[in-house]
Amino acid sequence: MSRREVAVIGGGAAGMMAAIFAAGKGDAVTVYEKNAKIGRKLYITGKGRCNVTNCCDVKTVIENTPTNGRFLYSALHRFSPEDTMRFFEENGLALKTERGHRVFPVSDKAADVVDTLLRTAGKAGVRIVFQEEVSEILTEDGAIKGIQTARGIRFYDKVIIACGGKSYPLTGSTGDGYRFAKQAGHTIIPPKPSLVPLVTEEKTDPAMNGLLLKNIALTVTDAKKGGKKIYTDFGELQFMQYGVSGAMILSASAHLRPMERGRYSLQLDLKPALSEEKLKGRLLREIEARHTERPEQLIRSLLPGAMVNSFVKKLGINPDKRCSEITKTERQSIQKLLKSYTLTVKDFRPIEEAIVTSGGVCVKEINPKTMASLLVRGLYFAGEVIDVDAYTGGFNLQSAFSTGVLAGESD
């Protein structure tokens, strides 16, 4: 087949991978990135470290992709987590695997992931046009004709839409891809936040705003299912003015569907290393050692100082009594609250604060074996613009890389 002219809209993870692999098969590729640099969102993933993938098999990726995971079957078999790791290492980026099989650059710098993509694209002959925003895609007789920018019309044989969802709009993800897809006649599944902080019914004590708790256990229950456990995790949680955030909460949020006020509860085990019996012994010893002190001092020996006032208020114990006056029932209440500090979920934070977007171009209108539009010849999709989203752990980036490779290579 003759050399084709290909436009990739969006210089993120999916777009850059699409461009590299399209150029690798001989196409003339131009990436249109409206920002001044590529990979703006990559810079902030994994707290600036960039969790590039998960060291697992294809089946595990699909299992960790609750929205349309099976749609990724062909893309993941073409470009698996193993392929992702090989790609980066062969192009000069050393990787390491951490807890939960999460893969990061050895340098712990997301910028190195972006630099690797940029360098590899350059070697492949990809042309990148910065700060030129695509305003619309052009079609004629059911096929791609080109794109329109402020500088005029550009003609292309193939256009790959890879400009993300609606999360983190400051990085350029402002929903442009949905608009382009609608222009082409595609159905857009309404975007919703996924991997997002949670608003709670309980007001956060100002002293706790920003407090980060490490090594705690989380259990999420669903009141509509009789209090059934729907998610458990262990790790970090951060109290915010509106509620809670942190890695565990972002992961948990993907399980809270549909979101209904008051339906879901978060139970925090603040002392997961201690069994009920060991915690009981610890409390008895602390009460004995602090028998002349107030309950506040007892709690201070067990929790961060910022939590003390809020915890004592939740207990409802007279703050002026002495530890020696704490009753058996009150001690049991302290123990119960330490093992099950409960918060009620009110809502998600806005989609602009979500790590990824759930929703997007309907997968029934995309060929899963090529990422090609089933409505317009020469139009392809890759990455978050598609109605596919996964849990945290590198699965979303793997989806972006895999769909990008397939869209780039396919004719």
C-alpha positions, 0 to 999 in steps of 0.5 A: 500500500502506498505511503499514507498521510496520517493525522493524530489529534492529541499528543498524550499516551495513546496519541504518541504510541499511535503516531510511533507505530503508524510511522513505523509502518511507513506512513507520514504522520503528523501529531496535532497537540494544542499544548506547548508540549506533549504528555501533559497528563502523563507528567501528573500520573502516579504522583509525578512518577507515572505508573506506565503499566501493570506487570500482569497478563492480558486476562488480569488487565481485562478483569481490572477494566470494569467498563468494556474490558472485553473490547480491549481483547485484540488490542491487548493481545497485539500490545500487552503489558510485556510489550509495553515494558519491552518498548520502553526499555528498548528505547532507553527507559529503565523500569522497576516493578513495585507493590501490586505489580505496578511498573514505574521508571527507575528514575521515578520521573514521569518526565522520563516517560514523556521524553522517551515517547518524544525521542522515539517519535522523532527517530520514527520520523513523526512530525509534531505540531504544537499549539495548533488546535484542531477545530473539526474533522472533515468527511466526505461520502462516508470517509475521512477527508482531513482536518480544520485548524485555525491555519486552514484545512489539511488533507489526510487519508487517516485521522486518529482521535486520541485527545483524551476525555474530560478529566484534568482539563488543564492538561488539554483534556476538554472533551474535544474528542467527543465533539469530533466523534459526534461530528462523524455521527458517533454516539457518546456515552455521557462522561462520568468521573472515574478514579476520583475523590469522594465527597462525604456526608460528614464534615471534615474537621479543619484540623484534619484537612490534608491529613494523610494516613498511611497503612490503613485498611478500607472496606466499602459497603453497599446499603442497597445490597444489605451492607455487602462488602463491594471493595477492600484495600490497604494503603493511603487515604487523605482527608480533604475539606470535602471528604476523602482522597488518596490512592485507595479512595480513587480505586474505590470510586470506580466501584461506586456505580451507580452513585447514589447519595448515602448508598455507600459507606467507607469503613476505615480500620485505623489499626489494621496491624492489631487484632481485636484482642491485641487492640483491647490489650493495648487500650487497657495498658494505655488507660492504666498508664494514663489513668489521671489523664483525659481521654484526649491524651489516650487518643493522642497515643493512638492516632495523629494529633490532627485526628484527636479532637474529631475522634473524641467528638465522634466517641461522645465521651465527656472530654473532662473525665479521667481515663480511669473513669472510662467505662467498659462500654466507652472503651469498647466504643473506642476500640470499635471506632479505631477498627471501623471509622465510618464515613458515608459517601455523598457524591463524586468530586467533579469530573475535572478532578477525576484521574480518568473519564468513564464514558466516551465513544460507544465501543459498538461503533468501533472495530475492536480489531483495528480501532477503526470507526464503523461509520467513517472510513479512515477514522480511528480512535485510541485512549480515553476518548473511548468508553473504556476505563479501568482501576488504578494500577497502570491499567488505564495507561496500558489501555491507552498504549494498546489501543494507540498501537492498534489504531496506528498500525491498522489500515 
